[in-house]
Amino acid sequence: MTAAPNRPRYFALIPAAGVGARMEAGSPKQYLPIAGKPMLRHALDAFLASPLIAHTYVVVSAEDGVIDTVVPEQGVTVLRCGGATRMETILNGLQALHGSIAAHDQVLVHDAARPGLTPALIATLIAEVADHPAGGLLALPVVDTVKRAGQNNLSAQTVPRDHLWLAQTPQMFSYALLHRALSQAPDPQAITDDASAVEALGLAPRLVEGHPRNLKVTLPRDIHTAELYLANP
């Protein structure tokens, strides 16, 4: 994909150096089979099917011996510089791409454990965020009543759900902004997603409504739900 000189290109960056401890599986969860292929491959295929994405990068640990059997022959580059945390993995990936991506190019960071992503959701994110200087992310408005638990899981408070959203990925920011936000994060433990690092700079990323099919597979029971969505594209 080519772009006009002053227009940004769009790159996908997938951190995949985690071990997925909560899945209680014998291998990293991004390689668990879902609907006939590894979970990570579903995410890769969504970006490969989007004409808006210039290239896709996946960041894994240096010791990863599985990734070469998962990525396609073209369209995806493996960066073997994963870190101890998700934030470190993304930052290492950005540093590895220094000089290859322009400061104003847009980076779409996506969870390897979200196999329900589609080219349509990618297009929606890019169109809705447009030139918003603080970037943006897919998310879902909270529709259920929210309870705050006290001791022994007793309901202590009903929390107003107005203006509450559940963050998804991809989360899209310019290369320069994302690199600055992660590099300057005052408390890496408080950075639960890339948007929170950007928010720490005093900026407000745009929320773009995503879709429930784009769920994150975290627990074993999530696999069945993901397969139901994948069976009905």
C-alpha atoms as a printed R data frame, in Angstrom:
    type eleno elety resid chain resno       x       y      z
1   ATOM     1    CA   MET     A     1   0.000   0.000  0.000
2   ATOM     2    CA   THR     A     2   1.335   3.439 -0.884
3   ATOM     3    CA   ALA     A     3   0.470   6.752  0.698
4   ATOM     4    CA   ALA     A     4   0.756  10.385 -0.294
5   ATOM     5    CA   PRO     A     5   3.924  12.053  1.044
6   ATOM     6    CA   ASN     A     6   2.087  13.867  3.848
7   ATOM     7    CA   ARG     A     7  -0.409  11.142  4.641
8   ATOM     8    CA   PRO     A     8   0.346   8.575  7.323
9   ATOM     9    CA   ARG     A     9   0.745   4.894  6.654
10  ATOM    10    CA   TYR     A    10  -0.875   2.367  8.983
11  ATOM    11    CA   PHE     A    11   1.122  -0.414 10.595
12  ATOM    12    CA   ALA     A    12  -0.056  -3.239 12.849
13  ATOM    13    CA   LEU     A    13   2.030  -4.184 15.876
14  ATOM    14    CA   ILE     A    14   1.071  -7.308 17.828
15  ATOM    15    CA   PRO     A    15   2.875  -8.009 21.132
16  ATOM    16    CA   ALA     A    16   3.032 -11.788 21.536
17  ATOM    17    CA   ALA     A    17   5.708 -12.457 24.115
18  ATOM    18    CA   GLY     A    18   3.369 -13.392 26.973
19  ATOM    19    CA   VAL     A    19   2.828 -16.825 28.463
20  ATOM    20    CA   GLY     A    20  -0.927 -16.610 29.166
21  ATOM    21    CA   ALA     A    21  -0.763 -17.977 32.713
22  ATOM    22    CA   ARG     A    22  -4.505 -17.623 33.376
23  ATOM    23    CA   MET     A    23  -5.326 -19.972 30.499
24  ATOM    24    CA   GLU     A    24  -3.767 -22.870 32.438
25  ATOM    25    CA   ALA     A    25  -2.396 -24.248 29.165
26  ATOM    26    CA   GLY     A    26   0.904 -25.907 28.428
27  ATOM    27    CA   SER     A    27   1.933 -23.294 25.868
28  ATOM    28    CA   PRO     A    28   1.492 -19.540 25.343
29  ATOM    29    CA   LYS     A    29  -2.174 -18.848 24.716
30  ATOM    30    CA   GLN     A    30  -1.554 -17.022 21.437
31  ATOM    31    CA   TYR     A    31  -0.725 -20.411 19.905
32  ATOM    32    CA   LEU     A    32  -3.742 -22.291 21.215
33  ATOM    33    CA   PRO     A    33  -5.947 -23.549 18.385
34  ATOM    34    CA   ILE     A    34  -9.238 -21.755 17.862
35  ATOM    35    CA   ALA     A    35 -11.547 -22.657 14.985
36  ATOM    36    CA   GLY     A    36  -8.839 -24.667 13.299
37  ATOM    37    CA   LYS     A    37  -5.818 -22.389 13.553
38  ATOM    38    CA   PRO     A    38  -3.650 -20.691 16.186
39  ATOM    39    CA   MET     A    39  -5.288 -17.770 17.942
40  ATOM    40    CA   LEU     A    40  -2.563 -15.383 16.804
41  ATOM    41    CA   ARG     A    41  -3.070 -16.330 13.165
42  ATOM    42    CA   HIS     A    42  -6.666 -15.072 13.265
43  ATOM    43    CA   ALA     A    43  -5.428 -11.631 14.302
44  ATOM    44    CA   LEU     A    44  -2.697 -11.663 11.669
45  ATOM    45    CA   ASP     A    45  -5.167 -12.648  8.962
46  ATOM    46    CA   ALA     A    46  -7.450  -9.717  9.823
47  ATOM    47    CA   PHE     A    47  -4.639  -7.238  9.243
48  ATOM    48    CA   LEU     A    48  -3.451  -9.045  6.121
49  ATOM    49    CA   ALA     A    49  -6.958  -8.825  4.695
50  ATOM    50    CA   SER     A    50  -7.158  -5.063  5.255
51  ATOM    51    CA   PRO     A    51  -6.030  -2.930  2.300
52  ATOM    52    CA   LEU     A    52  -5.396  -0.078  4.744
53  ATOM    53    CA   ILE     A    53  -2.511  -1.787  6.554
54  ATOM    54    CA   ALA     A    54   0.938  -1.247  5.041
55  ATOM    55    CA   HIS     A    55   2.632  -4.008  7.027
56  ATOM    56    CA   THR     A    56   2.186  -6.132 10.140
57  ATOM    57    CA   TYR     A    57   4.789  -6.756 12.835
58  ATOM    58    CA   VAL     A    58   4.596  -9.311 15.624
59  ATOM    59    CA   VAL     A    59   6.906  -9.034 18.629
60  ATOM    60    CA   VAL     A    60   7.915 -12.274 20.372
61  ATOM    61    CA   SER     A    61  10.554 -13.356 22.853
62  ATOM    62    CA   ALA     A    62  13.996 -14.254 21.570
63  ATOM    63    CA   GLU     A    63  13.424 -17.866 22.657
64  ATOM    64    CA   ASP     A    64  10.117 -18.325 20.803
65  ATOM    65    CA   GLY     A    65  10.364 -21.498 18.754
66  ATOM    66    CA   VAL     A    66   6.777 -21.591 17.490
67  ATOM    67    CA   ILE     A    67   6.214 -18.280 15.740
68  ATOM    68    CA   ASP     A    68   7.811 -19.344 12.434
69  ATOM    69    CA   THR     A    69   5.175 -22.047 12.045
70  ATOM    70    CA   VAL     A    70   2.354 -19.534 12.535
71  ATOM    71    CA   VAL     A    71   3.209 -16.483 10.428
72  ATOM    72    CA   PRO     A    72   2.579 -16.493  6.669
73  ATOM    73    CA   GLU     A    73   5.446 -16.266  4.206
74  ATOM    74    CA   GLN     A    74   4.640 -12.664  3.250
75  ATOM    75    CA   GLY     A    75   3.123  -9.610  4.875
76  ATOM    76    CA   VAL     A    76   4.326 -10.185  8.429
77  ATOM    77    CA   THR     A    77   7.706  -9.467 10.012
78  ATOM    78    CA   VAL     A    78   8.731 -11.124 13.270
79  ATOM    79    CA   LEU     A    79  10.645  -8.988 15.779
80  ATOM    80    CA   ARG     A    80  12.406 -11.142 18.379
81  ATOM    81    CA   CYS     A    81  12.788  -8.503 21.063
82  ATOM    82    CA   GLY     A    82   9.919  -9.171 23.455
83  ATOM    83    CA   GLY     A    83  10.238  -7.955 27.028
84  ATOM    84    CA   ALA     A    84   9.102  -9.030 30.473
85  ATOM    85    CA   THR     A    85   5.862  -7.028 30.257
86  ATOM    86    CA   ARG     A    86   3.445  -6.087 27.513
87  ATOM    87    CA   MET     A    87   4.528  -2.444 27.697
88  ATOM    88    CA   GLU     A    88   8.194  -3.385 27.437
89  ATOM    89    CA   THR     A    89   7.467  -5.656 24.479
90  ATOM    90    CA   ILE     A    90   5.674  -2.884 22.595
91  ATOM    91    CA   LEU     A    91   8.365  -0.327 23.396
92  ATOM    92    CA   ASN     A    92  11.088  -2.728 22.266
93  ATOM    93    CA   GLY     A    93   9.182  -3.283 19.040
94  ATOM    94    CA   LEU     A    94   8.864   0.452 18.434
95  ATOM    95    CA   GLN     A    95  12.563   0.959 19.043
96  ATOM    96    CA   ALA     A    96  13.375  -1.860 16.597
97  ATOM    97    CA   LEU     A    97  11.315  -0.039 13.966
98  ATOM    98    CA   HIS     A    98  12.999   3.323 14.509
99  ATOM    99    CA   GLY     A    99  13.892   4.732 11.116
100 ATOM   100    CA   SER     A   100  11.544   2.374  9.270
101 ATOM   101    CA   ILE     A   101   8.353   4.148 10.337
102 ATOM   102    CA   ALA     A   102   7.847   7.905 10.120
103 ATOM   103    CA   ALA     A   103   6.942   9.869 13.222
104 ATOM   104    CA   HIS     A   104   3.443  10.623 11.888
105 ATOM   105    CA   ASP     A   105   2.759   7.069 10.691
106 ATOM   106    CA   GLN     A   106   0.039   5.338 12.699
107 ATOM   107    CA   VAL     A   107   0.657   2.187 14.746
108 ATOM   108    CA   LEU     A   108  -2.275  -0.109 15.523
109 ATOM   109    CA   VAL     A   109  -1.380  -2.163 18.597
110 ATOM   110    CA   HIS     A   110  -3.510  -5.281 18.878
111 ATOM   111    CA   ASP     A   111  -3.724  -8.091 21.427
112 ATOM   112    CA   ALA     A   112  -2.659 -11.472 20.068
113 ATOM   113    CA   ALA     A   113  -5.488 -12.961 22.144
114 ATOM   114    CA   ARG     A   114  -8.255 -11.123 20.295
115 ATOM   115    CA   PRO     A   115  -8.968 -13.454 17.347
116 ATOM   116    CA   GLY     A   116 -12.317 -11.858 16.435
117 ATOM   117    CA   LEU     A   117 -10.877  -8.744 14.796
118 ATOM   118    CA   THR     A   118 -12.115  -8.023 11.263
119 ATOM   119    CA   PRO     A   119 -10.980  -5.728  8.429
120 ATOM   120    CA   ALA     A   120 -14.246  -3.820  8.902
121 ATOM   121    CA   LEU     A   121 -13.366  -3.007 12.530
122 ATOM   122    CA   ILE     A   122  -9.899  -1.903 11.431
123 ATOM   123    CA   ALA     A   123 -11.434   0.381  8.818
124 ATOM   124    CA   THR     A   124 -13.877   1.814 11.362
125 ATOM   125    CA   LEU     A   125 -11.092   2.648 13.792
126 ATOM   126    CA   ILE     A   126  -8.985   4.349 11.137
127 ATOM   127    CA   ALA     A   127 -11.935   6.330  9.762
128 ATOM   128    CA   GLU     A   128 -13.272   7.456 13.150
129 ATOM   129    CA   VAL     A   129  -9.938   8.411 14.673
130 ATOM   130    CA   ALA     A   130  -8.853  10.138 11.457
131 ATOM   131    CA   ASP     A   131  -6.476  12.976 12.339
132 ATOM   132    CA   HIS     A   132  -7.304  13.131 16.055
133 ATOM   133    CA   PRO     A   133  -3.933  14.090 17.580
134 ATOM   134    CA   ALA     A   134  -4.332  11.823 20.630
135 ATOM   135    CA   GLY     A   135  -5.180   8.701 18.624
136 ATOM   136    CA   GLY     A   136  -7.948   6.347 19.605
137 ATOM   137    CA   LEU     A   137  -9.089   2.832 20.358
138 ATOM   138    CA   LEU     A   138 -11.910   0.380 19.867
139 ATOM   139    CA   ALA     A   139 -14.075   0.022 22.965
140 ATOM   140    CA   LEU     A   140 -17.555  -1.004 24.076
141 ATOM   141    CA   PRO     A   141 -19.939   1.177 26.117
142 ATOM   142    CA   VAL     A   142 -20.859  -0.482 29.410
143 ATOM   143    CA   VAL     A   143 -24.487  -1.603 29.272
144 ATOM   144    CA   ASP     A   144 -24.791  -3.752 32.411
145 ATOM   145    CA   THR     A   145 -25.328  -2.457 35.927
146 ATOM   146    CA   VAL     A   146 -21.920  -2.123 37.573
147 ATOM   147    CA   LYS     A   147 -21.339  -3.194 41.179
148 ATOM   148    CA   ARG     A   148 -18.370  -2.471 43.405
149 ATOM   149    CA   ALA     A   149 -17.616  -5.411 45.682
150 ATOM   150    CA   GLY     A   150 -16.703  -5.127 49.325
151 ATOM   151    CA   GLN     A   151 -15.359  -7.822 51.614
152 ATOM   152    CA   ASN     A   152 -16.373 -11.419 50.874
153 ATOM   153    CA   ASN     A   153 -17.726 -10.338 47.473
154 ATOM   154    CA   LEU     A   154 -20.665  -8.524 49.009
155 ATOM   155    CA   SER     A   155 -22.163  -5.785 46.858
156 ATOM   156    CA   ALA     A   156 -21.058  -2.526 48.444
157 ATOM   157    CA   GLN     A   157 -22.024   0.016 45.810
158 ATOM   158    CA   THR     A   158 -23.740   0.462 42.455
159 ATOM   159    CA   VAL     A   159 -21.435   2.430 40.182
160 ATOM   160    CA   PRO     A   160 -23.003   4.751 37.589
161 ATOM   161    CA   ARG     A   161 -22.246   3.299 34.159
162 ATOM   162    CA   ASP     A   162 -22.628   6.586 32.309
163 ATOM   163    CA   HIS     A   163 -19.494   7.359 30.301
164 ATOM   164    CA   LEU     A   164 -17.930   3.965 31.132
165 ATOM   165    CA   TRP     A   165 -16.368   1.955 28.291
166 ATOM   166    CA   LEU     A   166 -14.542  -1.367 28.089
167 ATOM   167    CA   ALA     A   167 -11.299  -0.947 26.183
168 ATOM   168    CA   GLN     A   168 -10.486  -3.232 23.275
169 ATOM   169    CA   THR     A   169  -7.750  -3.252 20.667
170 ATOM   170    CA   PRO     A   170  -6.485  -2.199 18.190
171 ATOM   171    CA   GLN     A   171  -5.419   1.047 19.797
172 ATOM   172    CA   MET     A   172  -4.010   3.475 17.247
173 ATOM   173    CA   PHE     A   173  -1.520   6.283 17.796
174 ATOM   174    CA   SER     A   174   1.189   7.980 15.798
175 ATOM   175    CA   TYR     A   175   4.573   6.328 16.122
176 ATOM   176    CA   ALA     A   176   6.017   9.417 17.815
177 ATOM   177    CA   LEU     A   177   3.191   9.750 20.351
178 ATOM   178    CA   LEU     A   178   3.104   6.074 21.271
179 ATOM   179    CA   HIS     A   179   6.878   5.909 21.703
180 ATOM   180    CA   ARG     A   180   6.870   9.055 23.871
181 ATOM   181    CA   ALA     A   181   3.955   7.887 25.997
182 ATOM   182    CA   LEU     A   182   5.460   4.489 26.763
183 ATOM   183    CA   SER     A   183   8.970   5.871 27.286
184 ATOM   184    CA   GLN     A   184   7.760   8.494 29.757
185 ATOM   185    CA   ALA     A   185   5.262   6.336 31.650
186 ATOM   186    CA   PRO     A   186   5.813   7.264 35.334
187 ATOM   187    CA   ASP     A   187   4.518   3.937 36.642
188 ATOM   188    CA   PRO     A   188   4.740   1.022 34.175
189 ATOM   189    CA   GLN     A   189   2.595  -1.108 36.487
190 ATOM   190    CA   ALA     A   190  -0.264   1.385 36.084
191 ATOM   191    CA   ILE     A   191  -0.159   1.143 32.274
192 ATOM   192    CA   THR     A   192  -2.809  -1.462 31.551
193 ATOM   193    CA   ASP     A   193  -3.130  -0.489 27.897
194 ATOM   194    CA   ASP     A   194  -1.494   1.925 25.489
195 ATOM   195    CA   ALA     A   195  -4.279   4.474 25.843
196 ATOM   196    CA   SER     A   196  -3.569   4.784 29.564
197 ATOM   197    CA   ALA     A   197   0.021   5.780 28.766
198 ATOM   198    CA   VAL     A   198  -1.248   8.455 26.367
199 ATOM   199    CA   GLU     A   199  -3.762   9.641 28.968
200 ATOM   200    CA   ALA     A   200  -0.876  10.031 31.434
201 ATOM   201    CA   LEU     A   201   0.468  12.736 29.104
202 ATOM   202    CA   GLY     A   202  -2.749  14.702 29.614
203 ATOM   203    CA   LEU     A   203  -4.216  13.685 26.253
204 ATOM   204    CA   ALA     A   204  -7.623  12.158 25.484
205 ATOM   205    CA   PRO     A   205  -7.727   9.351 22.887
206 ATOM   206    CA   ARG     A   206 -10.968   8.925 20.958
207 ATOM   207    CA   LEU     A   207 -13.246   6.016 21.838
208 ATOM   208    CA   VAL     A   208 -14.605   4.172 18.798
209 ATOM   209    CA   GLU     A   209 -17.352   1.603 19.294
210 ATOM   210    CA   GLY     A   210 -16.068  -1.888 18.536
211 ATOM   211    CA   HIS     A   211 -17.901  -5.211 18.645
212 ATOM   212    CA   PRO     A   212 -18.355  -8.016 21.217
213 ATOM   213    CA   ARG     A   213 -16.787 -10.505 18.763
214 ATOM   214    CA   ASN     A   214 -13.482  -8.723 19.397
215 ATOM   215    CA   LEU     A   215 -13.281 -10.192 22.902
216 ATOM   216    CA   LYS     A   216  -9.998 -11.019 24.601
217 ATOM   217    CA   VAL     A   217  -9.467 -14.712 25.259
218 ATOM   218    CA   THR     A   218  -8.237 -14.773 28.860
219 ATOM   219    CA   LEU     A   219  -9.848 -17.798 30.524
220 ATOM   220    CA   PRO     A   220 -10.458 -21.285 29.107
221 ATOM   221    CA   ARG     A   221 -14.201 -20.624 28.819
222 ATOM   222    CA   ASP     A   222 -13.530 -17.707 26.467
223 ATOM   223    CA   ILE     A   223 -12.372 -20.084 23.727
224 ATOM   224    CA   HIS     A   224 -15.896 -21.377 23.097
225 ATOM   225    CA   THR     A   225 -17.312 -17.852 22.874
226 ATOM   226    CA   ALA     A   226 -14.601 -16.826 20.418
227 ATOM   227    CA   GLU     A   227 -15.284 -19.880 18.260
228 ATOM   228    CA   LEU     A   228 -18.980 -19.007 18.107
229 ATOM   229    CA   TYR     A   229 -18.164 -15.577 16.713
230 ATOM   230    CA   LEU     A   230 -15.558 -16.942 14.299
231 ATOM   231    CA   ALA     A   231 -18.088 -19.420 12.957
232 ATOM   232    CA   ASN     A   232 -20.390 -16.541 12.021
233 ATOM   233    CA   PRO     A   233 -18.300 -13.819 10.387
